Amino acid sequence: FYLLNYVLNHATNHIQTRWAQAEKNRMAKKIGLLILIIVISILLASIYGIFHNQISYSISNEYFTKFKLEQFGLEAYPDTVRMTIGMVGIWSTWWFGLLIGLTNGVVGLFQPTAKIMWKSSFGATIRTLLIAIGFGVVGILVGKFIISNLNANWNLPAELTDRKNFLTAGTMHNFSYLGGIVGLIYGIIYQIKIKKASAQQRL
């Protein structure tokens, strides 16, 4: 009995050690994916910010020359204005990318495997971006056909030459941030659904 007990204890300890090592390796992979998701989210958000500002500048250059650039303490020089608003786009969105990546990555840590974590976290990030883009497009339409036609006493910069397009660009910006928030919430729900589906498959 002593020998049998020794063998069983040795086998149990070996299994526990292997299981603990496997868990450690699994968590290390997940932490690596968390960092990767954060980096990807910041990059995607920054790229989105660049293109978003190029489009909104095309809608209303006054939104930048008489409002947005002043917020950042920048000047609008004709030869470099496009590059400047691109940099403003990065400064305006990289932190939101950090928030998205951190949130999606942390939620993804609760997935059973690194493979499922990648699928859920990256999928949630892409969906968040697409929703933000969609809201931005809706913002253009709402700004052009509704907001800019309201007879409201908006707090606008003085000497605007195109009030309607200024309001359209501003509405696009506001809707894009709203879309980012909605997309972030949807991404969390999306990941929870994947976790539940994975749990049911293991039953």
Accessible surface in RSA format (square Angstrom, percent):
REM  Atomic radii and reference values for relative SASA: ProtOr
REM  Chains: A
REM  Algorithm: Lee & Richards
REM  Probe-radius: 1.40
REM  Slices: 20
REM RES _ NUM      All-atoms   Total-Side   Main-Chain    Non-polar    All polar
REM                ABS   REL    ABS   REL    ABS   REL    ABS   REL    ABS   REL
RES PHE A   1   214.79 107.5 174.52 108.1  40.27 104.8 175.96 106.7  38.83 111.1
RES TYR A   2   182.98  85.4 173.19  98.5   9.80  25.5 136.75 102.8  46.23  57.0
RES LEU A   3   127.90  71.2 126.61  90.6   1.29   3.2 126.61  88.9   1.29   3.5
RES LEU A   4   103.76  57.8  99.77  71.4   3.99  10.0 102.46  72.0   1.30   3.5
RES ASN A   5    81.47  56.2  79.74  77.1   1.74   4.2  17.25  41.5  64.22  62.1
RES TYR A   6   125.93  58.8 122.69  69.8   3.24   8.4  86.30  64.9  39.63  48.9
RES VAL A   7    77.51  51.0  75.60  68.4   1.91   4.6  77.06  67.0   0.45   1.2
RES LEU A   8   100.03  55.7  99.57  71.2   0.46   1.2  99.68  70.0   0.35   0.9
RES ASN A   9    73.98  51.0  72.83  70.4   1.15   2.8  17.53  42.2  56.45  54.6
RES HIS A  10   113.95  62.3 110.91  77.1   3.04   7.8  73.28  75.5  40.66  47.3
RES ALA A  11    42.61  39.2  38.43  59.3   4.18   9.5  42.39  59.7   0.22   0.6
RES THR A  12    64.53  45.9  62.98  63.8   1.55   3.7  40.07  53.8  24.46  37.0
RES ASN A  13    86.03  59.3  84.24  81.4   1.78   4.3  24.13  58.1  61.90  59.8
RES HIS A  14    97.13  53.1  91.51  63.6   5.62  14.4  63.74  65.7  33.39  38.9
RES ILE A  15   113.65  64.7 112.45  83.8   1.19   2.9 113.26  81.6   0.39   1.1
RES GLN A  16   107.06  59.9 102.86  75.2   4.21  10.0  37.45  79.7  69.62  52.8
RES THR A  17    89.14  63.4  83.06  84.2   6.08  14.5  63.98  85.9  25.16  38.0
RES ARG A  18   153.60  64.5 149.51  76.2   4.09   9.7  41.30  56.4 112.30  68.1
RES TRP A  19   165.88  66.6 160.90  77.9   4.98  11.7 141.95  75.7  23.93  38.8
RES ALA A  20    53.82  49.5  46.70  72.1   7.12  16.2  48.75  68.7   5.07  13.4
RES GLN A  21    90.73  50.7  87.95  64.3   2.78   6.6  35.48  75.5  55.25  41.9
RES ALA A  22    42.52  39.1  35.65  55.0   6.88  15.6  39.83  56.1   2.69   7.1
RES GLU A  23    63.70  36.6  61.26  46.3   2.45   5.8  16.74  32.4  46.97  38.3
RES LYS A  24   144.63  70.6 135.62  83.2   9.01  21.4  86.89  78.2  57.73  61.5
RES ASN A  25    72.48  50.0  70.49  68.1   1.99   4.8  19.62  47.2  52.86  51.1
RES ARG A  26    80.77  33.9  77.63  39.6   3.13   7.5  21.60  29.5  59.16  35.9
RES MET A  27    94.73  49.1  94.18  62.3   0.55   1.3  88.91  75.6   5.82   7.7
RES ALA A  28    63.73  58.6  47.11  72.7  16.62  37.8  54.49  76.7   9.24  24.5
RES LYS A  29   135.04  65.9 124.50  76.4  10.54  25.1  75.96  68.4  59.08  62.9
RES LYS A  30    12.81   6.2  12.81   7.9   0.00   0.0   0.27   0.2  12.53  13.3
RES ILE A  31    73.81  42.0  73.81  55.0   0.00   0.0  73.81  53.2   0.00   0.0
RES GLY A  32    37.60  46.4   0.00   N/A  37.60  46.4  31.57  86.6   6.02  13.5
RES LEU A  33    33.68  18.8  32.91  23.5   0.77   1.9  32.98  23.2   0.70   1.9
RES LEU A  34    23.39  13.0  23.39  16.7   0.00   0.0  23.39  16.4   0.00   0.0
RES ILE A  35   101.87  58.0 101.59  75.7   0.29   0.7 101.87  73.4   0.00   0.0
RES LEU A  36    77.90  43.4  75.20  53.8   2.70   6.8  77.66  54.5   0.24   0.6
RES ILE A  37     0.82   0.5   0.76   0.6   0.06   0.1   0.76   0.5   0.06   0.2
RES ILE A  38    29.20  16.6  29.20  21.8   0.00   0.0  29.20  21.0   0.00   0.0
RES VAL A  39    71.48  47.0  70.39  63.7   1.08   2.6  71.39  62.0   0.08   0.2
RES ILE A  40    36.86  21.0  36.44  27.1   0.42   1.0  36.86  26.5   0.00   0.0
RES SER A  41     2.96   2.5   0.61   0.8   2.35   5.4   1.27   2.7   1.69   2.4
RES ILE A  42    45.44  25.9  45.44  33.9   0.00   0.0  45.44  32.7   0.00   0.0
RES LEU A  43   104.40  58.1 104.31  74.6   0.08   0.2 104.34  73.3   0.05   0.1
RES LEU A  44    45.90  25.6  44.76  32.0   1.14   2.9  44.76  31.4   1.14   3.1
RES ALA A  45    11.21  10.3   8.00  12.4   3.21   7.3  10.66  15.0   0.56   1.5
RES SER A  46    13.85  11.7  13.85  18.5   0.00   0.0  10.22  21.8   3.62   5.1
RES ILE A  47    86.95  49.5  86.95  64.8   0.00   0.0  86.95  62.6   0.00   0.0
RES TYR A  48    35.59  16.6  29.93  17.0   5.65  14.7  34.00  25.5   1.59   2.0
RES GLY A  49     0.93   1.1   0.00   N/A   0.93   1.1   0.93   2.5   0.00   0.0
RES ILE A  50    55.75  31.7  55.75  41.5   0.00   0.0  55.75  40.1   0.00   0.0
RES PHE A  51   128.97  64.5 128.97  79.9   0.00   0.0 128.97  78.2   0.00   0.0
RES HIS A  52    14.08   7.7  10.51   7.3   3.58   9.2   8.70   9.0   5.38   6.3
RES ASN A  53     3.81   2.6   3.81   3.7   0.00   0.0   0.00   0.0   3.81   3.7
RES GLN A  54    41.37  23.1  40.62  29.7   0.75   1.8  27.66  58.9  13.71  10.4
RES ILE A  55    88.83  50.6  86.32  64.3   2.51   6.1  88.81  64.0   0.02   0.1
RES SER A  56     0.00   0.0   0.00   0.0   0.00   0.0   0.00   0.0   0.00   0.0
RES TYR A  57    33.26  15.5  30.61  17.4   2.66   6.9  12.18   9.2  21.08  26.0
RES SER A  58    79.23  66.9  43.19  57.6  36.04  83.0  36.17  77.0  43.06  60.3
RES ILE A  59    39.73  22.6  26.48  19.7  13.25  31.9  33.27  24.0   6.46  17.5
RES SER A  60     7.41   6.3   1.02   1.4   6.39  14.7   6.54  13.9   0.86   1.2
RES ASN A  61    75.29  51.9  71.86  69.4   3.44   8.3   3.25   7.8  72.04  69.6
RES GLU A  62    12.75   7.3  12.67   9.6   0.08   0.2  10.55  20.4   2.20   1.8
RES TYR A  63    11.21   5.2  11.21   6.4   0.00   0.0   3.65   2.7   7.56   9.3
RES PHE A  64     0.00   0.0   0.00   0.0   0.00   0.0   0.00   0.0   0.00   0.0
RES THR A  65    51.30  36.5  33.05  33.5  18.25  43.5  29.00  39.0  22.30  33.7
RES LYS A  66    63.16  30.8  57.85  35.5   5.31  12.6  48.23  43.4  14.93  15.9
RES PHE A  67    67.94  34.0  66.20  41.0   1.75   4.5  67.06  40.7   0.88   2.5
RES LYS A  68    26.57  13.0  26.57  16.3   0.00   0.0   2.28   2.1  24.29  25.9
RES LEU A  69     1.93   1.1   1.93   1.4   0.00   0.0   1.93   1.4   0.00   0.0
RES GLU A  70   120.50  69.2  99.09  75.0  21.41  51.0  38.53  74.5  81.97  66.9
RES GLN A  71   107.56  60.1  65.69  48.0  41.87  99.7  33.64  71.6  73.92  56.1
RES PHE A  72    74.27  37.2  46.86  29.0  27.41  71.3  54.96  33.3  19.31  55.3
RES GLY A  73    67.00  82.6   0.00   N/A  67.00  82.6  37.41 102.7  29.59  66.3
RES LEU A  74    54.35  30.3  44.42  31.8   9.93  25.0  46.37  32.6   7.98  21.5
RES GLU A  75   116.44  66.9 108.19  81.8   8.25  19.7  29.49  57.0  86.95  71.0
RES ALA A  76    37.74  34.7  11.32  17.5  26.42  60.1  11.32  15.9  26.42  70.0
RES TYR A  77   135.75  63.4 135.71  77.2   0.05   0.1 101.09  76.0  34.66  42.7
RES PRO A  78   121.00  88.2  95.14  86.7  25.86  94.0 102.88  84.9  18.12 112.6
RES ASP A  79   143.68 100.6 106.75 106.2  36.93  87.3  33.98  80.0 109.70 109.4
RES THR A  80    52.51  37.4  49.81  50.5   2.70   6.4  47.07  63.2   5.44   8.2
RES VAL A  81    13.88   9.1  13.51  12.2   0.37   0.9  13.51  11.7   0.37   1.0
RES ARG A  82   104.23  43.8 102.98  52.5   1.25   3.0  53.93  73.7  50.30  30.5
RES MET A  83   130.74  67.7 118.43  78.4  12.31  29.3  86.65  73.7  44.10  58.4
RES THR A  84    21.93  15.6  18.61  18.9   3.32   7.9  10.41  14.0  11.52  17.4
RES ILE A  85     0.00   0.0   0.00   0.0   0.00   0.0   0.00   0.0   0.00   0.0
RES GLY A  86     6.34   7.8   0.00   N/A   6.34   7.8   6.34  17.4   0.00   0.0
RES MET A  87    80.61  41.7  80.01  53.0   0.60   1.4  54.99  46.8  25.62  33.9
RES VAL A  88     0.04   0.0   0.04   0.0   0.00   0.0   0.04   0.0   0.00   0.0
RES GLY A  89     0.57   0.7   0.00   N/A   0.57   0.7   0.57   1.6   0.00   0.0
RES ILE A  90    46.64  26.5  46.64  34.7   0.00   0.0  46.64  33.6   0.00   0.0
RES TRP A  91   106.14  42.6  96.91  46.9   9.23  21.7  77.40  41.3  28.74  46.6
RES SER A  92    14.80  12.5  10.79  14.4   4.01   9.2  13.77  29.3   1.02   1.4
RES THR A  93    17.24  12.3  17.24  17.5   0.00   0.0  17.24  23.2   0.00   0.0
RES TRP A  94   107.78  43.3 107.78  52.2   0.00   0.0  91.38  48.7  16.40  26.6
RES TRP A  95   110.38  44.3 108.05  52.3   2.33   5.5  98.17  52.3  12.21  19.8
RES PHE A  96    21.62  10.8  21.62  13.4   0.00   0.0  21.62  13.1   0.00   0.0
RES GLY A  97     0.15   0.2   0.00   N/A   0.15   0.2   0.15   0.4   0.00   0.0
RES LEU A  98    64.76  36.1  64.76  46.3   0.00   0.0  64.76  45.5   0.00   0.0
RES LEU A  99    77.09  42.9  74.55  53.3   2.54   6.4  76.99  54.1   0.10   0.3
RES ILE A 100    16.84   9.6  16.84  12.5   0.00   0.0  16.84  12.1   0.00   0.0
RES GLY A 101     0.00   0.0   0.00   N/A   0.00   0.0   0.00   0.0   0.00   0.0
RES LEU A 102    81.15  45.2  81.15  58.1   0.00   0.0  81.15  57.0   0.00   0.0
RES THR A 103    31.20  22.2  25.10  25.4   6.11  14.6  20.50  27.5  10.70  16.2
RES ASN A 104     0.00   0.0   0.00   0.0   0.00   0.0   0.00   0.0   0.00   0.0
RES GLY A 105     0.00   0.0   0.00   N/A   0.00   0.0   0.00   0.0   0.00   0.0
RES VAL A 106    62.96  41.4  62.96  57.0   0.00   0.0  62.96  54.7   0.00   0.0
RES VAL A 107    34.93  23.0  33.19  30.0   1.74   4.2  33.67  29.3   1.26   3.4
RES GLY A 108     0.00   0.0   0.00   N/A   0.00   0.0   0.00   0.0   0.00   0.0
RES LEU A 109    37.23  20.7  30.88  22.1   6.34  15.9  30.88  21.7   6.34  17.1
RES PHE A 110   136.42  68.2 125.03  77.4  11.39  29.6 130.71  79.2   5.70  16.3
RES GLN A 111     2.46   1.4   1.65   1.2   0.81   1.9   0.00   0.0   2.46   1.9
RES PRO A 112    34.57  25.2  15.21  13.9  19.36  70.4  26.38  21.8   8.18  50.9
RES THR A 113    56.26  40.0  56.22  57.0   0.04   0.1  54.26  72.9   2.00   3.0
RES ALA A 114    17.57  16.2  15.16  23.4   2.41   5.5  15.42  21.7   2.16   5.7
RES LYS A 115   172.82  84.3 162.15  99.5  10.68  25.4 112.94 101.7  59.88  63.8
RES ILE A 116    40.56  23.1  39.66  29.5   0.90   2.2  40.56  29.2   0.00   0.0
RES MET A 117     0.05   0.0   0.05   0.0   0.00   0.0   0.05   0.0   0.00   0.0
RES TRP A 118    86.37  34.7  86.19  41.7   0.18   0.4  60.76  32.4  25.61  41.5
RES LYS A 119   129.30  63.1 121.34  74.5   7.96  19.0  72.89  65.6  56.41  60.1
RES SER A 120     0.00   0.0   0.00   0.0   0.00   0.0   0.00   0.0   0.00   0.0
RES SER A 121     0.02   0.0   0.02   0.0   0.00   0.0   0.02   0.1   0.00   0.0
RES PHE A 122    64.03  32.0  64.03  39.7   0.00   0.0  64.03  38.8   0.00   0.0
RES GLY A 123     8.78  10.8   0.00   N/A   8.78  10.8   8.49  23.3   0.29   0.7
RES ALA A 124     0.00   0.0   0.00   0.0   0.00   0.0   0.00   0.0   0.00   0.0
RES THR A 125     5.20   3.7   4.38   4.4   0.82   1.9   4.38   5.9   0.82   1.2
RES ILE A 126    51.43  29.3  51.43  38.3   0.00   0.0  51.43  37.0   0.00   0.0
RES ARG A 127    86.15  36.2  85.31  43.5   0.83   2.0  15.70  21.5  70.45  42.7
RES THR A 128     0.41   0.3   0.41   0.4   0.00   0.0   0.41   0.5   0.00   0.0
RES LEU A 129    37.15  20.7  34.21  24.5   2.93   7.4  36.90  25.9   0.25   0.7
RES LEU A 130   106.13  59.1  97.92  70.1   8.21  20.6  98.22  69.0   7.91  21.3
RES ILE A 131    41.76  23.8  36.21  27.0   5.55  13.4  41.65  30.0   0.11   0.3
RES ALA A 132     8.26   7.6   8.26  12.7   0.00   0.0   8.26  11.6   0.00   0.0
RES ILE A 133    73.58  41.9  71.10  53.0   2.48   6.0  72.41  52.1   1.17   3.2
RES GLY A 134    32.74  40.4   0.00   N/A  32.74  40.4  31.94  87.6   0.81   1.8
RES PHE A 135    56.05  28.0  56.05  34.7   0.00   0.0  56.05  34.0   0.00   0.0
RES GLY A 136     2.32   2.9   0.00   N/A   2.32   2.9   2.32   6.4   0.00   0.0
RES VAL A 137    80.88  53.2  80.19  72.6   0.70   1.7  80.19  69.7   0.70   1.9
RES VAL A 138    70.98  46.7  70.98  64.3   0.00   0.0  70.98  61.7   0.00   0.0
RES GLY A 139     0.00   0.0   0.00   N/A   0.00   0.0   0.00   0.0   0.00   0.0
RES ILE A 140    39.15  22.3  39.15  29.2   0.00   0.0  39.15  28.2   0.00   0.0
RES LEU A 141    93.96  52.3  92.47  66.2   1.49   3.7  92.80  65.2   1.16   3.1
RES VAL A 142    30.90  20.3  29.70  26.9   1.20   2.9  30.88  26.8   0.02   0.1
RES GLY A 143     0.00   0.0   0.00   N/A   0.00   0.0   0.00   0.0   0.00   0.0
RES LYS A 144    83.91  40.9  83.91  51.5   0.00   0.0  47.80  43.0  36.11  38.5
RES PHE A 145   125.10  62.6 108.99  67.5  16.11  41.9 109.09  66.1  16.01  45.8
RES ILE A 146    93.52  53.2  90.00  67.0   3.52   8.5  93.00  67.0   0.52   1.4
RES ILE A 147    39.48  22.5  39.48  29.4   0.00   0.0  39.48  28.4   0.00   0.0
RES SER A 148     6.72   5.7   0.00   0.0   6.72  15.5   0.00   0.0   6.72   9.4
RES ASN A 149    90.06  62.1  58.16  56.2  31.89  76.8  30.04  72.3  60.02  58.0
RES LEU A 150    83.44  46.5  79.68  57.0   3.76   9.5  81.30  57.1   2.14   5.8
RES ASN A 151   163.83 113.0 125.33 121.1  38.50  92.7  38.75  93.2 125.08 120.9
RES ALA A 152    44.11  40.6  27.16  41.9  16.95  38.6  34.59  48.7   9.52  25.2
RES ASN A 153   157.76 108.8 121.14 117.1  36.63  88.2  40.84  98.3 116.92 113.0
RES TRP A 154    91.85  36.9  73.79  35.7  18.06  42.4  76.25  40.7  15.60  25.3
RES ASN A 155   157.12 108.4 122.87 118.7  34.25  82.5  40.38  97.2 116.74 112.8
RES LEU A 156    47.71  26.6  24.07  17.2  23.64  59.4  25.50  17.9  22.22  59.8
RES PRO A 157    37.18  27.1  19.01  17.3  18.17  66.1  30.81  25.4   6.37  39.6
RES ALA A 158    84.72  77.9  60.41  93.2  24.31  55.3  69.87  98.4  14.85  39.3
RES GLU A 159   153.73  88.3 126.67  95.8  27.06  64.4  55.60 107.6  98.12  80.1
RES LEU A 160    37.89  21.1   8.07   5.8  29.82  75.0   8.07   5.7  29.82  80.2
RES THR A 161   122.34  87.0  83.81  85.0  38.53  91.8  74.88 100.6  47.47  71.8
RES ASP A 162    57.07  40.0  53.42  53.2   3.65   8.6  22.79  53.6  34.28  34.2
RES ARG A 163    88.80  37.3  83.45  42.5   5.35  12.7  49.60  67.8  39.20  23.8
RES LYS A 164    84.68  41.3  82.71  50.7   1.97   4.7  42.54  38.3  42.13  44.9
RES ASN A 165    45.45  31.3  45.45  43.9   0.00   0.0   1.05   2.5  44.40  42.9
RES PHE A 166     9.59   4.8   9.59   5.9   0.00   0.0   9.59   5.8   0.00   0.0
RES LEU A 167    14.39   8.0  12.86   9.2   1.53   3.8  13.28   9.3   1.10   3.0
RES THR A 168     2.23   1.6   2.23   2.3   0.00   0.0   2.15   2.9   0.08   0.1
RES ALA A 169     0.00   0.0   0.00   0.0   0.00   0.0   0.00   0.0   0.00   0.0
RES GLY A 170    11.56  14.3   0.00   N/A  11.56  14.3  11.46  31.5   0.09   0.2
RES THR A 171    11.17   7.9   8.48   8.6   2.69   6.4   5.25   7.0   5.92   9.0
RES MET A 172     8.81   4.6   8.81   5.8   0.00   0.0   8.81   7.5   0.00   0.0
RES HIS A 173    11.28   6.2  10.72   7.5   0.56   1.4   5.99   6.2   5.29   6.2
RES ASN A 174   102.61  70.8  95.28  92.1   7.33  17.7  24.02  57.8  78.58  76.0
RES PHE A 175    47.36  23.7  47.08  29.2   0.28   0.7  47.36  28.7   0.00   0.0
RES SER A 176     9.35   7.9   5.90   7.9   3.46   8.0   6.20  13.2   3.15   4.4
RES TYR A 177    73.42  34.3  71.35  40.6   2.07   5.4  63.78  47.9   9.64  11.9
RES LEU A 178    83.38  46.4  80.92  57.9   2.47   6.2  82.58  58.0   0.81   2.2
RES GLY A 179     0.00   0.0   0.00   N/A   0.00   0.0   0.00   0.0   0.00   0.0
RES GLY A 180     3.14   3.9   0.00   N/A   3.14   3.9   3.14   8.6   0.00   0.0
RES ILE A 181    88.33  50.3  88.30  65.8   0.02   0.1  88.33  63.6   0.00   0.0
RES VAL A 182    56.81  37.4  55.85  50.6   0.96   2.3  56.26  48.9   0.55   1.5
RES GLY A 183     0.00   0.0   0.00   N/A   0.00   0.0   0.00   0.0   0.00   0.0
RES LEU A 184    20.98  11.7  20.98  15.0   0.00   0.0  20.98  14.7   0.00   0.0
RES ILE A 185    96.99  55.2  96.99  72.3   0.00   0.0  96.99  69.8   0.00   0.0
RES TYR A 186    94.80  44.3  93.19  53.0   1.61   4.2  56.93  42.8  37.87  46.7
RES GLY A 187     0.00   0.0   0.00   N/A   0.00   0.0   0.00   0.0   0.00   0.0
RES ILE A 188    52.94  30.1  52.94  39.4   0.00   0.0  52.94  38.1   0.00   0.0
RES ILE A 189    80.11  45.6  80.04  59.6   0.07   0.2  80.11  57.7   0.00   0.0
RES TYR A 190    35.36  16.5  33.81  19.2   1.54   4.0  26.02  19.6   9.34  11.5
RES GLN A 191     0.37   0.2   0.02   0.0   0.35   0.8   0.21   0.5   0.15   0.1
RES ILE A 192    77.25  44.0  76.04  56.6   1.21   2.9  77.25  55.6   0.00   0.0
RES LYS A 193   131.92  64.4 126.12  77.4   5.80  13.8  76.90  69.2  55.02  58.6
RES ILE A 194    22.55  12.8  20.02  14.9   2.53   6.1  22.53  16.2   0.03   0.1
RES LYS A 195    85.40  41.7  84.86  52.1   0.54   1.3  59.16  53.2  26.24  28.0
RES LYS A 196   132.06  64.4 128.87  79.1   3.19   7.6  77.57  69.8  54.48  58.0
RES ALA A 197    46.96  43.2  42.89  66.2   4.07   9.3  45.82  64.5   1.14   3.0
RES SER A 198    11.12   9.4   9.41  12.6   1.71   3.9   3.04   6.5   8.08  11.3
RES ALA A 199    38.53  35.4  37.10  57.3   1.43   3.3  37.16  52.3   1.37   3.6
RES GLN A 200   126.41  70.7 114.10  83.4  12.31  29.3  30.23  64.3  96.18  72.9
RES GLN A 201   153.57  85.9 119.68  87.5  33.90  80.7  45.67  97.2 107.91  81.8
RES ARG A 202   155.01  65.1 117.00  59.6  38.00  90.5  71.33  97.5  83.67  50.7
RES LEU A 203   181.84 101.3 121.07  86.6  60.77 152.8 151.42 106.3  30.42  81.9
END  Absolute sums over single chains surface
CHAIN  1 A    12373.7      11030.9       1342.8       8661.9       3711.8
END  Absolute sums over all chains
TOTAL         12373.7      11030.9       1342.8       8661.9       3711.8
